[in-house]
Amino acid sequence: MGNYSSVKSLMDKYWFKKRSYGWGWTPSTWQGWLVTLVYIALLVGIFIWIDNNSHSVSDTLYGVFIPFVALTSVMMVVSYWKGEKPRWSWRYPNREQDK
């Protein structure tokens, strides 16, 4: 019973858990979901603002590219800081047929 509580307390500190397939994270707590929703809301708001105010293709490209890279970089830093250490995985670790 003590082992389960130590694993549970360890998982509670992670806002993002590593993905079962591939590389990256998935929100696992309300804090992780909040960060993800704020990220999406900011991107949508910036895209709508740029769509309403851009006058040329270069305005649109610079207006979309720079905020997208900046916000995604911040999201990656937060995910790395508050998530499990990522590593590449191809399958679920506890499946019976993989043993």
N, C-alpha and C positions, 0 to 999 in steps of 0.2 A: 504494500500500500504506500509506503514511503517513497518508493521509486517512482510510482505514478505521479505523485504530487510534485516531485522535483522536475520531472519531465514537463508536467503541466505548467509549472511556474516558469520554466525556461521558454516554453512556447508562448506564454502570455507576454513576454517582453518583445517578441517579434511582431511587427506590424505587417510584414510580408513574409510568406513562406515560399521556398523555392518550388519551381514547377516540377511536375512529375515527368513531363516530356520536354526536352529542349533545354534552353538556358533562360533564366529570368525569374521573375517573382509574380505572385498572386496575392492580392490583399487578403489578410486573414483576421484582422481585427477591425473595429469600427474606426480606429485612427487611420489604418491603411486605406479603408474605403473612403474616408473623408479626404485624404490626400489625393486619391485617384479621382474622385468627383470634382475637387477643386481644379486639378490639372485639366480635366476634360472641359469644365465650364470656362476656364481661362482661354483655352484653345478655341472653343466655339465662339466666345465673345470677341476675341481678336480677329478671327476669320470673318465674322459678321461685320465688324468695324471696318476692316480692310476692304471687304466687298462693297460697302457703301461709300468709301472715301477714295478708292484707287482710281487713277485716271489713265494708267498705261500698264502694259504687261510688266515692265520693270518695277513699277511701284508695287504691283501685286506680288511678284516673286520675292523682292527684298522684304516686303511687309509680312509675308507668310514665313519665309525661310528663317529669318533671324529670330523671331519670337518662338517658332517651333523648336529650333535647336536649343535655344536658351531654356525654355520650359522643360523640354525633354531631358536636358542635362541636369537640371535641378531635380527632376523626378527620379532620375537614375541615382543621383547622390543620396537622396532621401531613402530610396529603396535599398541601396547598399548599406547605408548606415543603420536603418531600422529593420532590416530583413536578415534572413538566414544567408549564410555565405553561399553564393550560387555555384553550381557546377553542372556540367553537361550530363544529362541522363537520358537514356533511351527507353526505359521501362520502369514500371512500378517495382520497388525494391522487395516487397513481401509477397509477390505472387507465387503460388505453389508450383506452377509449371516452369518458372525461371530458375528453380533451384537445381 
